[in-house]
Amino acid sequence: MDELNLLADADARGLRYTEGNETRRVFPSNEAIAALSAFDEPLPASGLPAGETLALLDGVGSPATTASNGPRYFGFVIGAALPAAAAAERLMLAWDQCASTFDNSPVSATVERIAGRWVLDALDLPRESAVGFGTSATACTLAALAAARRALLARQGWDFDRQGLSDAPEIKVVVPELVHITVKKALRILGFGLDRIRYAPVDADGRVDVARLPLLDDSTILCLQAGEVNTGAFDPFAQIIPRAREAGAWVHVDGAFGLWARASSLASLTEGVEQADSWTTDAHKWLNTPYDCAMAICRDPQALAEAMNCDAVYSTASADAQKNLTLEFSRRPRGIPVWAALRTLGRSGIANLIERHCAQARQIGEGLTRAGFDVLNRVVLNQVLFRCATDAQTHAVRTAVQASGETWFGGTVWQGRPALRISVSSWRTRDEDVEALVRLLAGLNQNNPANPANPAT
Ligand SMILES: *Cc1c(COP(=O)(O)O)cnc(C)c1O
């Protein structure tokens, strides 16, 4: 097959797959998973036809996908891909641009600059901030925390780039007790040492308890979060951040999904978050761009650009070049699907997406309460945390749901006991999908007052 025929074949297969999004099993069947053994071939000694390779990928691979790009997937906060963003991504694949600098790709540099400006507008963050487009919130958090440490050390006269960490003044870290695991990963990679991190106690909703916040000073990085993964709760930024900044601490906010609440009528949940020094957020979660796309946002552009500097060593880093803002040197123009999503949604479209998911989450929370489940969180965002009366029943519901192929969501541990977690984050999810989810779960709950299997009936 020549190149154009091959690409047309790929497009046709992609379109057929997309057509099946509504009806596909949400988690693949055991048969589809077993069939993956077809990939287990030795590396061919000489090349095989590209058309055949694509046919294998589609034939065996497509049935073994998780339908997170469909309407009935409620696991983690995965989000589907908006058509506008997915379409832009397709064109970008044809371009095959390297987005490191203007010289490498004028269009990438230009559109990512606009996308960054629009992200600051949508999230109402300080307009002077730098926005680096990276692969994940994990990588962007690593970049932001590296910038934080370097800046705090510089304020104490320590040249981190030349002297490294040996004999450097100690930089302390305070994180919420329920900090996301990837923030811990970033801290560990940066050499902060998990046993040295101080944990800020949280309240019953998973928000940092202001009264019990550890002491902060000018050699402390304080991490807060916008959207706790279980409850969707927001730390009380307005009460904490001014205090932290007054003490000279650097405040970083992990807003992987929750920061997008700021672009909706739920913005008051994020009050005060704009006073932080740096933020991380994903586009591939709640903004529904394709994987993988995230942003490191830093109030002081130079702090991020110097930490991630990839210009000649010790020259002044330019905050205009994306290669100086994230870990990646060569990468696709990830800001372009962000730009396409934002342009197609507009302010009102972003707000509608967020508000609809939050309303659907409330609807799920109410339905599950009626069906006799213990809903464990105040449903303030798109997360519903719940469990059954006993751990065995919780486990049985999780197993039945995951095997059903009708829907998928995962388990978690909340206050020491197993729980189940539903996230609403796909633009495809309609109210009827939410109703079907509640019906399915109500039927599975032995404690459902309306369930014939309920011993009380
Ligand atoms: C998903 C998530 C992350 C990590 O994001 P990646 O893009 O998967 O690296 C960090 N924090 C929170 C709260 C998350 O939900």
PDBQT file of the ligand as one rigid body, heavy atoms in Angstrom, charges set to zero:
ROOT
HETATM    1  C1  LIG A 501      -4.369  12.590  37.333  1.00  0.00    +0.000 C 
HETATM    2  C2  LIG A 501      -3.880  13.459  38.425  1.00  0.00    +0.000 A 
HETATM    3  C3  LIG A 501      -2.533  13.799  38.506  1.00  0.00    +0.000 A 
HETATM    4  C4  LIG A 501      -1.504  13.273  37.528  1.00  0.00    +0.000 C 
HETATM    5  O1  LIG A 501      -1.826  13.673  36.243  1.00  0.00    +0.000 OA
HETATM    6  P1  LIG A 501      -1.156  12.957  34.972  1.00  0.00    +0.000 P 
HETATM    7  O2  LIG A 501      -1.518  13.848  33.845  1.00  0.00    +0.000 OA
HETATM    8  O3  LIG A 501      -1.824  11.629  34.902  1.00  0.00    +0.000 OA
HETATM    9  O4  LIG A 501       0.284  12.844  35.231  1.00  0.00    +0.000 OA
HETATM   10  C5  LIG A 501      -2.135  14.631  39.520  1.00  0.00    +0.000 A 
HETATM   11  N1  LIG A 501      -3.014  15.112  40.412  1.00  0.00    +0.000 NA
HETATM   12  C6  LIG A 501      -4.330  14.812  40.373  1.00  0.00    +0.000 A 
HETATM   13  C7  LIG A 501      -5.253  15.411  41.385  1.00  0.00    +0.000 C 
HETATM   14  C8  LIG A 501      -4.810  13.970  39.379  1.00  0.00    +0.000 A 
HETATM   15  O5  LIG A 501      -6.099  13.676  39.312  1.00  0.00    +0.000 OA
ENDROOT
TORSDOF 0
